[in-house]
Amino acid sequence: MKVATGIELLDSKLGGGILFSTSVLLLGPPGVGKSTFCNYFISQGITRGESCIYVTFNATPEEILTQISSISNLDQNVVREKVIFLDAYSWQIGIKEGKYLVNPADLSKFMITLTKAMTELHNKNLKRVVFDSFSTMFLFVPKDLCVRFLSMVLAKVKATGSVALVIVEEGMHDQQTIATLNAITDGTIKFVMQDSFRIMEILRMKGVAGLPARFSFSFDDHKLVLKEL
């Protein structure tokens, strides 16, 4: 079974969507559209009655909530009902308490809190998990430990049958780290800016033949629109 992205051309290329229990690396420079893709992916889960977890490292949950609502035209209360925001950002601005507030340097607490969120959504059709951006973890945790931690986290997420999207910022990591991140995930989507166009390249995806595939993409009337190149 597959989790639909909600983008018609992409889902067609992927044979209906991304396989359950799959992790996908989203690689590209800042500002190229990786977070927009994730927000749209989450919004499509909500419209399908699925529950989601959004791990946010670089913005408050309220900011992400607003972005998801804006991109999808969903009421914010509807988003709140379906999404647990694991907040790995707000501790940086002095907020110390919260049910799903975590310090990214405290890996034990991070894992416990993520497990708690997954347990809460166990019987609520959890299907989508986003890490935006996992590169931030590397600022607080040694590289090797960070990669091992992600491997363990993805194993837990995939055990729920969910699809995990992991954003990684191009230019922040050496080639060995990128190769390792590719090795512990099941697919890679690369985002690039070419002239004034945003380009999405599906480099690999578990269970999908005929790759790589290349698209231009834009956002129009609450939809992500792809054109094959």
C-alpha positions in Angstrom: 0.0 0.0 0.0 1.1 3.6 -0.6 0.7 7.0 0.8 -0.4 9.5 -1.8 1.5 12.8 -2.0 -1.6 14.5 -3.4 0.4 15.7 -6.4 -1.2 13.9 -9.4 1.8 13.7 -11.7 4.2 12.7 -8.9 1.8 10.0 -7.6 1.5 8.7 -11.2 5.3 8.5 -11.5 5.5 6.7 -8.2 2.8 4.2 -9.0 0.3 5.7 -6.6 2.5 7.4 -4.0 5.2 6.5 -1.5 5.2 3.0 0.0 4.1 2.6 3.6 7.0 2.1 6.1 9.4 4.2 3.9 11.8 7.0 4.7 12.7 9.6 2.1 15.6 12.1 2.2 14.7 15.6 0.9 18.0 17.2 -0.1 18.5 20.8 -1.3 19.6 24.3 -0.4 17.5 26.5 1.8 14.6 28.3 0.2 14.2 25.9 -2.7 10.8 24.4 -1.6 11.5 21.4 0.6 9.4 22.7 3.5 6.6 23.7 1.2 6.6 20.1 -0.2 6.4 18.8 3.4 3.6 21.1 4.4 1.6 20.1 1.3 2.3 16.4 2.1 1.0 16.9 5.6 -2.1 18.8 4.4 -2.9 15.9 2.0 -2.8 13.5 4.9 -5.2 15.6 6.9 -7.7 15.7 4.1 -7.5 11.9 3.9 -8.3 11.5 7.6 -4.7 10.6 8.5 -2.8 11.7 11.6 0.7 13.2 11.3 3.7 14.1 13.3 5.7 17.2 12.4 9.1 17.6 14.0 10.1 21.2 13.7 13.7 22.4 14.3 13.7 25.8 12.7 10.3 27.4 13.5 7.6 27.3 16.2 4.7 25.0 15.9 2.4 28.0 15.4 4.4 29.1 12.4 4.2 25.7 10.8 0.5 25.4 11.6 -0.1 28.7 9.8 2.0 27.6 6.8 0.1 24.3 6.5 -3.3 26.0 6.9 -2.3 28.6 4.3 -1.0 26.1 1.7 -4.1 23.9 2.0 -6.9 26.4 3.0 -7.6 24.1 6.0 -8.9 25.5 9.2 -6.2 25.7 11.8 -8.3 23.8 14.3 -8.6 20.9 11.8 -4.8 20.9 11.5 -4.4 20.8 15.3 -6.7 17.8 15.6 -4.6 15.7 13.1 -1.1 16.9 13.7 1.2 16.5 16.7 4.0 19.1 16.5 7.2 17.9 18.2 8.8 21.2 19.0 12.6 21.1 18.9 12.9 24.9 18.3 11.2 26.8 21.1 13.7 25.9 23.8 16.2 28.1 21.9 14.0 31.1 22.6 13.7 30.3 26.3 10.5 28.2 26.4 11.3 25.4 28.8 8.0 23.5 29.3 5.6 21.8 26.9 4.2 18.3 26.4 6.0 17.9 23.1 8.9 20.3 23.6 12.4 18.8 23.2 16.0 19.9 23.3 17.7 18.4 20.2 20.9 17.8 22.2 19.0 15.5 24.6 18.6 12.4 22.4 17.1 10.3 25.2 14.4 12.8 25.9 13.9 13.3 22.2 13.3 9.6 21.6 10.9 9.3 24.6 8.9 12.3 23.4 8.7 11.0 19.8 7.6 7.6 21.1 4.9 9.2 23.2 3.6 11.1 20.2 3.5 7.9 18.1 1.8 6.0 20.9 -0.9 8.7 21.2 -1.6 8.4 17.5 -1.3 4.6 17.4 -5.0 4.0 16.8 -5.6 7.3 14.9 -4.3 6.3 11.5 -0.8 7.8 11.8 0.7 7.8 8.3 3.0 10.8 7.8 6.0 12.1 9.8 8.2 15.1 8.8 11.6 16.2 10.2 12.2 19.8 9.2 15.2 20.2 9.1 17.2 17.4 10.5 20.4 19.2 9.6 19.8 21.4 12.7 20.5 18.3 14.8 24.1 18.3 13.6 24.7 21.7 15.3 24.1 20.1 18.7 25.1 16.5 18.3 28.3 14.9 17.0 27.9 13.8 13.4 28.2 10.0 13.9 25.9 10.0 16.9 23.4 12.1 14.9 23.3 9.7 12.0 22.9 6.7 14.3 20.1 8.4 16.1 18.3 9.1 12.9 18.6 5.5 11.9 17.0 4.4 15.2 14.2 7.0 14.8 13.4 6.0 11.3 13.2 2.4 12.3 10.6 3.3 15.0 8.6 5.5 12.6 8.6 2.9 9.8 7.4 0.3 12.3 4.1 2.3 12.6 3.6 2.0 8.8 4.2 5.7 8.3 6.2 7.5 5.6 8.9 9.7 7.0 10.2 12.8 5.1 13.6 14.0 6.3 14.8 17.4 5.2 18.6 17.8 4.9 20.2 21.1 3.9 22.6 20.8 1.0 26.0 22.4 1.7 25.9 21.7 5.4 27.3 18.2 5.2 30.3 16.4 3.7 29.8 13.8 1.0 30.4 10.9 3.4 27.5 12.1 5.6 25.2 12.5 2.6 26.1 9.0 1.4 25.3 7.6 4.9 22.0 9.4 5.0 21.2 7.9 1.6 22.1 4.5 2.9 19.7 4.6 5.9 16.7 5.9 3.9 14.6 4.4 1.2 14.4 7.2 -1.3 16.0 10.6 -2.2 14.3 13.6 -3.7 16.7 16.4 -4.6 15.5 20.0 -4.9 17.5 22.5 -7.0 17.1 26.1 -8.2 17.8 26.5 -11.9 17.7 30.1 -13.1 14.3 31.2 -11.7 12.8 27.7 -11.8 12.5 25.2 -8.9 13.4 21.7 -9.9 12.5 18.4 -8.2 14.5 15.3 -9.0 13.3 11.9 -7.9 16.7 10.1 -7.7 15.6 6.9 -6.1 12.5 5.4 -4.4 11.9 2.0 -2.9 9.6 -0.1 -5.2 9.7 2.3 -8.1 11.4 1.7 -11.5 12.1 4.1 -14.2 14.0 6.7 -12.1 15.4 9.2 -12.0 12.6 11.6 -12.9 12.8 15.4 -13.2 10.1 18.0 -12.7 9.7 21.7 -12.5 7.3 22.7 -9.7 5.3 25.7 -8.6 2.5 26.5 -6.1 -0.8 27.6 -7.5 -4.3 27.9 -5.9 -3.4 25.7 -2.9 -1.8 23.1 -5.1 1.7 22.0 -6.0 1.9 21.8 -9.7 4.6 19.7 -11.4 5.7 19.6 -15.0 7.9 16.7 -16.2 11.2 17.8 -17.8 
